[in-house]
C-alpha cells in the first residue's frame, strides 16, 4: 500500500459522496461532496501540496446547511498524476471548469473559495465561461497572482535576486520531505504558519503536506515560480472577498492588499493578526465565517449556526 493510500489524512470525512471527474486532457480529478442535496453550493479549491483534508474544519461546519464540493488538485491527494496537460495554469482552470460542470446544474451558482494555489486556480479561470456561469462570489484566501518567489519571506534575507533564487531552490527542491517528526514540523511551522500555531494544527498541516508526492510538488513549484495571473485578478468581475494572515511568509499580505485594490468588486480585505499561510487550519472559524458571509449575501443562505445558538439558549 502506498503512503498516499495509507495516510489517514487522505481518508474522506464521514458523509462524503465521492466521484471522479475527467478534465480536458483526460486527467482524473477526485471530488468529494458533502451536505444535503439541493442545498446552496460551496466549492473549495486547496493549495499547493495540500488536499481535500486541508478543508476539514470548513467542510464540517458548512455541510450542515450547504452542499460542499471539494476536490484534490491534479497530482495531490487522491487525484493521480496528470495527463498530457501536465502542470500549468491552463490545467488548473480546466480542472476547475470540469468540477463545476460535473457537480453543478445548468444555471446553478456557488460560492468558490480558493486557498493559495486554489485561489490562483480561480484567477486562472476568471475568463472561462464555466466560472462565469457558476460562480456567485469568491473568497481568495492566502494567495497572490504573481512574483511569488520574489515577495516570499521564507528565506530570512532582504528583497534581492539572491533571496529570490534561494526561495526558488527551497520551494522547488526535488528532495523528499521525509517523515513527520519534531524537526520537520518546526521547519514547516516556520515557513507556513504563524508563531503561535497550536501543536495539533502544525501536526495536521505537516501530515497533509508530507503526503504530497515529490513529482507533483516539484511540478507545481515550477508553475508557481513563473506565475503571472494579474490579468485574472482584473477579470474577476464578481464579488470577491480577500483574506490573509499578517505572518504569511509564502504569500505576504502585500499580495492581498494589491489584489483588493485591483479587483473590480472587492467586498473586503480581512487581515488575521499573527496567522501564517495556512489560514483554513490556523483560523478555521474566521475562514468559515467569510464563506458563510458570502453565501448569505449572494446565495441567500441563512446562517443556521446563529439560529441554533439562540434556540439552545
Secondary structure, DSSP 4 states (H G I P E B T S, - for coil): --HHHH-GGGSPPTT-EEEEEE-TTS-EEEEEEES-TTSPEEEEE--TT--GGGGHHHHHHHTTTSEEEEEPPTTSTTS-S--TT-SSHHHHHHHHHHHHHHHS-TT--EEEEEETHHHHHHHHTTT-HHHHHHEEEEEEES--SB-HHHH--SSSS-SSHHHHHHHHHHHT--S------HHHHHHHHHHHS-TT--HHHHHHHHHHHHTS-HHHHHHHHHHHHT-B-HHHHHH--SEEEEEEETT-SSS-HHHHHHHHHH-TTEEEEEEETT--S-HHHHTHHHHHHHHHHHHHHHT----HHHHHHHHH-
